[in-house]
Amino acid sequence: MSKSITALVDSFGWREVILLYEDIDCGREILSYFLESFQDKSIRVSHTSAVLALSTDDQITQELQKIKISNKMVIVVHMSSLLLASRVLLIAKRLGMVNEEYAWIVTYNTIDIMQQSDNEVTESSHGVIGLRSYIPASRKLLNLTTRWYNECRIKFPSLASIEVSVFSIWAYDTIWALAETVQRLGVQFSFVVTQMELMLQHELSKTSFKGVTGEFRLNDGRLVSNGFKIVNVMGNGARKGSTITPKRRMLQTIGGKKLKVGVLTQRKFKYFIDADHDIHKNVTIATGFSVDDFNACISALPYEVPYELVPFPNATYDDLIKKVYVQIDAILGDSTIYANRSEFIDFTATYTEIGIGTLARINHNDMWIFLKPLDVDLWLITVAFAILTGFVVWAIEFMNQGSQKTPAQQIGSTFWFIMMTLFFVQRDKLSSNLERFVEFVWLFVVLILISSYTATLTSLLTVEQFELASKGETVGFHGGSFVAGRTVNNVHLKNCRHRPYYSYEDYAEALSKGGKHGGADAIIDEIPYIMMFLGLYSSDYAMISSEPTTSGFAFKGSPLVMEMSRQIAKLREEGTLRLLEKKWFEK
């Protein structure tokens, strides 16, 4: 039964429930089954409430008030006492908790006793969903219910409900099973408990026949169920065969009201969220990458979640966190996941890249950049070594063979030899091993120089290298964020001059000026901000380094955290998140 209730809750897309049960042994026993089955489906049991059959109306009211204050709208009820179930539903009706804003789901024990209630109890249960044991239609069932109906009309003409209960049908089949077992064993009854009782239990466990309830069979002393069917309490009782479809309802909102989502206004970093409050219409409108992600997740939920934006013009995200659960239910925007923030509220999964990066300007105007891989001293040493090598080769060859060439031809041949060896295409034959050794040493030096030169030049053409900490350069950071106090320290830039900036335009202007002219040599910020900046100024700037020291942006608060995280993962898998990134980051 617990798995059937869980499947019903899961089919509606509800991710959080409250368990209300009768505080007796069987109630506490089934509680563990419910907790296990809900956990398997990632459905959170936010609260469990136990009531006694002898509880007063005030005590029941207190328990229901706790549920009402918790703002959780899906309530699973398991009670075996008709009187207790009736009182709970009547009090819940008076408290305004039995309406379309709440979902009441009852087990077969509770739904079956509702048909025995009076009109007042039935009216208070209007709209309650329940599971009843499934009994397939058959001639035996028709005969039994007809006989029951006729007998009740004759003996109890004033009885409001004359429908035969599931428990009665089970009892009917159980008696037949016991009678067949006794007849098969030929047992003679006595008032003395003998070994024959154990024989009856053993034989009864093997009994199987086609009864009124269908296939009658026991497993470990329990009747094997034929399954459950969904019923809905309407009118004069539980209506069999009611078709219940997952309806898009506001079950995750607070008391049926709209979800209040806090947003920051008057921000200069506007491309993630740009919120503006219209004083005349008293409406807040927001656009941006974070807003598009949020709306995509809300639209994908299996139920409607209407929300309203609550503006905060002069606040920070740390201020908004303190207002969650007091003034607002969630926070929408470029809010970073951070450890100390998680102590107060829950975050969804991140919908951006994580970490911080260093932003710098690319220098396109240096026509002598090909000379930068090697400093002046190294260039002079290389030229001197090349001349020395050529002279040594020429001297060795002149001493061995003499020369028929003029001095000008000899100098030309020497430099030609040096130039050709730079490209490993030397074809002149060397007459002695000493010449070949000198050439080998020179070729080895040339190989090292070319490899180092190529690697360094490639790096310079990609982006200029910065040694900010050792040079004491000026480093800019996102003004008003935690980057100055925490992130800059994490990337070891304590020796640099720090300067805050408050918009993408400020970033571009500071980097174009440079640190020596009142600007900045680099900007340290979270990667999502840098990616957005590069979407606006990609041709002149680049991210030269990154470190995973932050956890990205996420939505905060709200009872929908788990469901929103699931939708973010789904958007990422389907490629929707990538399309939104292209829309905003690749301008």
BELHUQUI-V235556 format. One line per field, one symbol per residue. ss: DSSP state (H for helix, E for strand, C for the rest). psi: psi as a letter, one per 30 degrees, with the letter a starting at -180 (. if undefined). A space follows every 50 residues. Layout:
BEGIN
ss->???
psi->???
END
This chain:
BEGIN
ss->CHHHHHHHHHHCCCCEEEEEEECCHHHHHHHHHHHHHHHHCCCEEEEEEE ECCCCCHHHHHHHHHHHHHCCCCEEEEECCCHHHHHHHHHHHHHCCCCCC CCEEEECHHHHHHHCCCCHHHHHHCCCCEEEEECCCCCHHHHHHHHHHHH HHHHHCCCCCCCCCCHHHHHHHHHHHHHHHHHHHHCCCCCCCCCCHHHHH HHHHHCCEEEECCEEEEEECCEECCCCEEEEEEECCEEECCCCCCCCCCC CCCCCCCCEEEEEEECCCCCCCCEEEEECCCCEEEEECHHHHHHHHHHHH CCCCCCEEEEEECCCCHHHHHHHECCCECEECCCCECCHHHHCCCCECCC CCCCCEEEEEECCCCCCCHHHCCCCHHHHHHHHHHHHHHHHHHHHHHHHH HCCCCCHHHHHHHHHHHHHHHHCCCCCCCCCCHHHHHHHHHHHHHHHHHH HHHHHHHHHHHHCCCCCHHHHCCEEEEECCCCHHHHHHHHCCCCCCEEEE ECCHHHHHHHHHHCHHHCCCCEEEEEHHHHHHHHHHHCCCEEEEEEECCC CCECCEECCCHHHHHHHHHHHHHHCHHHHHHHHHHCC
psi->eeeeeeeeeeffgkgklkkjlkileeeeefeeeeeeeeefghkkjfkkkk klfgkleeeeeeeeeeeeffgkfjkkkjkfkeeeeeeeeeeeefghgiaf fljkkllfeeeefffglleeeeefgkfkklkkkkjkkleeeeeeeeeeee eeeeeifgkekgkkleeeeeeeeeeeeeeeeeeefhkkklgkjaffeeee eeeeffkkljaegbjjkkjhgkkkkgallklkjkcgajkkgkjjkjkjlh ffljgflkkjjkkklhkfiffekjkkkjeefhkkkklleeeeeeeeeeff kglkiklkkjkjeilleeeeeffkfeelflkkaikkkkefeffelklllk gllllllkklkkjfgjfgffffekleeeeeeeeeeeeeeeeeeeeeeeee fakglleeeeeeeeeeeeeeffghgkfkkkfleeeeeeeeeeeeeeeeee eeeeeeeeeefekkkkieeefhlkklljkflfeefeeeeeghhfflkkkk lgleeeeeeeeeelffhgbkflkklkeeeeeeeffehffflljfllkifl gaklklakggeeeeeeeeeeeeeffeeeeeeeeefh.
END
